[in-house]
Amino acid sequence: MDLRLRFEGREAALRAEGPASARTVLFLHPFPLDGSCWNDYLQRCAAAGLRGAAIDAPGFGLSAAAGRPSTMDALASLAAAALDALGAKTATLVGCSMGGYAVFAFHRLFPARLEGAALLCTKASADSEEAKKRREEQARAALDKGPEAVTATLLPKLVSPPFLELAKSFARSATAQGVADALRGMALRPDSTADLGRWRVPAAVIAGKDDQVIPSAETDALARGIPGAAHAVIEGAGHLAFLEKPDEVWSAIQGVLARIDPPAARL
């Protein structure tokens, strides 16, 4: 089911599958894909009696671009607005890469609304000055030459060759403005390392063994930092492990869901 909501005066797109009254799992996509990359997982949620939903970040999919940096706080607020549109007070959040950065912001801004989290191929640390400079160069290239100036060289680093066309299909909706806004927003994100010890919800850190973007030292530190976090390293998967090894990633997500107390137990 495709939904539309208004966020900061713009239209944002939301997909949802499964019973409206069921526990909600909200998926936040990586850069530079859109929310349709989670369609398989929304179907898995529905088959498990859950409500799965995915939001398009500004300038991706069917969501209008913001025309300013898409900060992680803004993406977290968009996620909260998506839950409002779904009539869900709380949810488990699943975020990959940029989506994971937004989950850190969601935990900081809306801790009472977070039931659990699966953090895929992401890290708590902020960008180095060199990384920030590189993102700004990429943002300008996207605005000057189009989104392919960034995505054409980035996507082959995110997945193995057999999955490249699939990743490209989920990145075709990216707009030049959306790409630039997301890059600048990621460059502005704070270091979330100090927040990790305050997490009190079930969590899993999921890493691709062959990830060329997030070093294993980062995901190892993330898993150690969150109290009680599960840690899954997916063999034969890169940065977009959820595309390359969906069964293994879904199993790890199910592990988080199994650890969440039913609503009656939290009263």
C-alpha positions in Angstrom: 0.0 0.0 0.0 1.4 3.4 -1.0 0.7 6.4 1.3 1.5 10.1 1.2 2.1 12.4 4.1 3.0 16.0 4.5 6.3 16.8 6.2 7.6 20.3 6.5 5.3 21.5 3.8 6.4 18.8 1.3 5.0 15.5 0.2 6.7 12.4 1.4 6.1 8.8 0.2 5.5 5.8 2.5 4.9 2.2 1.7 3.3 -0.2 4.1 2.3 -3.9 4.1 0.6 -6.0 6.8 -2.2 -5.5 9.3 -2.7 -2.0 10.5 -3.1 -3.2 14.1 0.1 -5.2 14.1 3.5 -4.3 15.6 5.3 -1.9 13.2 8.7 -2.3 11.7 9.9 0.9 9.9 12.8 0.6 7.4 15.1 3.5 6.6 17.0 3.2 3.3 20.7 3.7 2.6 22.1 6.3 0.3 21.6 6.5 -2.7 18.7 4.0 -2.9 15.0 4.7 -2.2 12.5 3.0 0.1 11.5 0.5 -2.6 14.7 -1.4 -1.8 12.9 -2.7 1.3 9.9 -4.2 -0.6 11.0 -7.8 0.0 11.2 -7.1 3.7 7.8 -5.4 3.8 6.4 -8.6 2.4 8.3 -10.7 4.9 6.8 -8.5 7.7 3.3 -9.0 6.4 3.8 -12.8 6.1 4.9 -12.8 9.8 1.9 -10.8 10.9 3.8 -7.6 11.3 3.2 -4.2 9.6 6.3 -3.3 7.6 6.8 0.2 6.3 9.4 2.2 4.4 9.8 5.9 3.9 11.5 7.7 1.0 14.0 10.3 2.2 13.6 13.8 0.6 14.7 13.7 -3.0 14.5 10.0 -3.4 11.7 7.8 -4.6 8.5 9.8 -4.6 9.4 12.2 -1.8 10.1 15.8 -2.8 13.6 17.2 -2.3 14.1 19.6 0.6 16.6 22.0 -1.1 18.7 22.0 2.1 20.8 19.5 3.9 18.8 16.4 4.9 20.2 16.2 8.4 19.8 13.0 10.4 17.6 14.8 12.9 15.3 15.7 9.9 15.2 12.1 8.7 14.4 11.0 12.3 11.6 13.5 12.4 10.3 12.2 9.1 10.4 8.7 10.5 8.3 9.9 13.5 5.9 11.6 11.1 5.6 8.3 9.2 4.7 6.5 12.4 2.0 9.1 13.0 0.6 8.6 9.5 0.5 4.8 10.3 -1.2 5.4 13.6 1.8 3.7 15.4 3.0 5.0 18.7 6.1 2.9 18.7 8.1 0.8 16.2 11.2 -1.2 15.6 13.5 0.7 13.3 15.7 -1.0 10.7 18.3 1.3 9.1 21.1 0.7 6.7 24.1 3.0 6.3 22.5 6.5 6.1 19.3 4.9 7.5 21.3 3.7 10.5 22.6 7.3 11.1 18.9 8.4 11.2 18.1 5.6 13.7 20.8 7.1 16.1 19.0 10.5 15.8 15.6 8.8 16.3 16.9 7.2 19.5 18.1 10.6 20.7 15.0 12.5 19.8 12.2 10.0 20.3 13.5 7.3 22.7 10.0 6.4 24.0 8.9 5.5 20.4 11.7 3.1 19.8 10.9 -0.6 20.6 14.0 -2.1 19.0 16.6 -1.5 16.3 18.5 -3.3 13.6 21.6 -1.3 12.5 22.9 -2.5 9.2 26.3 -1.6 7.8 26.5 1.7 9.7 28.6 3.4 12.3 28.2 5.7 15.3 31.2 7.9 14.6 31.0 11.2 12.7 32.7 12.0 9.4 36.3 13.0 9.4 37.2 16.4 7.9 38.5 14.6 4.8 35.2 12.7 4.5 33.2 15.9 4.9 35.2 17.5 2.1 34.7 14.5 -0.1 30.9 14.6 0.5 30.8 18.3 -0.5 32.7 17.6 -3.7 30.2 14.9 -4.5 27.2 17.1 -3.7 28.5 19.8 -6.1 29.1 17.2 -8.8 25.6 15.9 -8.4 24.1 19.4 -8.8 26.4 20.2 -11.7 26.3 17.0 -13.7 23.3 15.0 -12.3 23.0 12.2 -9.7 24.8 9.7 -11.9 28.0 11.6 -11.3 27.9 10.2 -7.8 25.9 7.0 -8.1 27.8 5.5 -11.1 31.1 5.3 -9.2 29.5 4.6 -5.8 27.2 1.7 -6.4 29.9 -0.8 -7.6 31.5 -0.3 -4.2 28.3 -1.2 -2.3 27.5 -4.6 -3.8 29.1 -7.5 -5.6 28.7 -7.5 -9.5 25.7 -9.9 -9.5 23.7 -7.4 -7.5 24.8 -4.2 -9.2 21.8 -4.0 -11.6 19.4 -4.5 -8.7 21.1 -1.7 -6.7 20.9 0.5 -9.7 17.2 -0.1 -10.1 16.7 1.2 -6.5 18.9 4.3 -7.2 17.3 5.5 -10.4 14.8 7.7 -8.6 17.5 9.7 -6.9 17.4 13.4 -7.8 20.4 15.6 -8.0 19.1 17.8 -5.2 18.2 14.8 -3.1 21.7 13.4 -3.5 23.3 16.7 -2.6 21.0 17.3 0.4 21.7 13.8 1.7 25.5 14.1 1.3 25.5 17.4 3.1 23.2 16.1 5.8 25.4 13.1 6.5 28.4 15.3 6.7 26.7 17.3 9.5 25.8 14.4 11.6 27.2 14.3 15.2 29.2 11.5 16.7 26.7 9.2 18.4 29.2 7.1 20.3 28.6 8.7 23.6 24.9 7.8 23.3 25.3 4.1 22.8 25.6 3.2 26.5 22.1 4.8 27.1 20.3 2.4 24.7 17.8 0.3 26.6 16.0 -1.5 23.7 16.8 -4.8 21.9 19.3 -4.1 19.1 21.3 -5.9 16.5 24.4 -4.7 14.6 24.6 -6.4 11.2 27.7 -6.1 9.1 28.7 -7.3 5.7 31.9 -9.3 5.8 33.1 -7.7 2.5 31.8 -4.1 3.3 34.1 -1.7 1.4 32.5 1.4 3.0 32.2 0.7 6.8 35.3 -0.9 8.4 34.7 -3.9 10.6 36.3 -2.0 13.5 33.4 0.5 13.3 30.7 -2.1 13.4 32.6 -4.1 16.1 32.7 -0.9 18.3 29.1 -0.2 17.7 28.1 -3.7 18.8 30.2 -3.4 21.9 28.8 0.0 22.7 25.1 -0.9 22.8 24.3 -2.9 25.9 23.1 -6.4 25.0 23.3 -5.8 21.3 23.5 -8.9 19.0 26.2 -8.8 16.4 25.9 -10.6 13.1 28.6 -10.6 10.4 27.2 -11.8 7.1 29.5 -13.8 5.0 29.6 -13.1 1.3 27.9 -9.7 1.7 29.1 -6.1 1.2 27.7 -2.7 2.2 24.2 -3.6 1.1 24.1 -6.9 2.9 20.3 -6.8 3.0 20.2 -7.1 -0.8 22.8 -9.7 -1.2 21.9 -12.0 1.8 18.2 -11.2 2.6 17.5 -14.5 4.5 20.5 -14.0 6.8 19.6 -10.3 7.4 15.9 -11.1 8.0 16.9 -13.7 10.5 18.9 -11.1 12.4 16.0 -8.7 12.3 13.7 -11.5 13.6 16.1 -11.9 16.5 15.5 -8.3 17.6 11.8 -8.7 17.3 11.8 -11.8 19.4 13.5 -9.9 22.2 10.8 -7.2 22.4 8.3 -7.6 25.2 4.7 -7.8 24.1 2.7 -4.6 24.8 0.9 -6.2 27.9 4.3 -6.9 29.5 5.3 -3.2 29.3 2.2 -1.9 31.1 
